[in-house]
Amino acid sequence: MPMALWRTGLLLCFLGFCACLEEDCVLGIVGRPVSLPCFYPQLLPFVNFSIEWRRDDEVVLRSVWEEVGNVEVELSIDGATISADAALTGNVSLELPTVDPKEHNMNYSLFIISGGNHSAALCTVCLRIAASFSSPLLQRAEAVQAGEAAFLCHSSGGFPEPAVYWLINNTEEPPEGSVRTLAASLPDSHLYNITSHLTVNISKDSSVSCTIQNLSMNETMTSTSYGTRGSPDVSRASEALWIFSTGLCVVVGIMVLAGVIYQIHLDRISKRKKREHQHSNRGYKRQSPDKEETEAMKPEPKETDV
């Protein structure tokens, strides 16, 4: 008993003295697994204690270390796990199978429990969440006043809220008050949909660019509309639709032509068989009278008294 108490006290003192409380952040991508790192090889000599990973005040994972090499997980939320050889390697990193935007900027901390006493946080890791936005769709909209040009830029499915920039002729920023941007957070996923409107007086030959910048993902996506020709995305979509329609018409035409040729072939076969059948019938009719005459010329047997 004295030896066990001495080990417990030494463990808590060592952890309290050596624990590094510096907070670090890890980037988690929505829908992908993430690892929150924590390494403490100094735990190997000690036995009969528990570790807890907490998300703020909520326990996410609790495991019991009964002896060296034996780790038993008592509690796991949302599929959280630690390495199976954590007792040997000292790698007690928390593995999350997926992350959610609701966990953005939350802190995960690791604690040691020995003899009913909690240590200070051995590791504290903040989790930042990010998700890619779709490529911006830029379209020319109907202007409210004559002489003005209106543009609509839309992007969806990203996190966190991005920055939106407009440029005219690749260099000039639009006038103040000409841009209205709405960021809507979807209630079921907490991802953002971005819609930005630009209304400005420009010449017909001017180009307009819309840029979506997501610093967390290190992504910058731009779409440009050139003059009155509309968005290149729309033009490419129309061109692709035209190519598809043309290809479909060609395929249908080939199928119809093949069907006509095949039907003509069947008609020729049917006509040939019909002619052959008629010829065979005529030959049969010519042979029938001769047979009757032959039978008539045969002498009838004579009856005798014998």
Secondary structure, 3 states (H helix, E strand, C coil): CHHHHHHHHHHHHHHHHHCCCCCEEEEEECCCCEEECCECHHHCCCCCEEEEEEECCEEEEEEEEEECCEEEEEEECCCCECCCCHHHHCECCEEECCCCHHHCCEEEEEEEEECCEECCCCEEEEEEEEECCCCCEEEEECCCCCCCEEEEEEEEEEECCCEEEEEECCCECCCCCCEEEEEEECCCCCCEEEEEEEEECCCCCCEEEEEEEECCCCEEEEEEEEHHHCCHHHHHHHHHHHHHHHHHHHHHHHHHHHHHHHHHHHHHHHHHHHHHHHHHHHHHHHHHHHHHHHHHHCCCCCCCCC
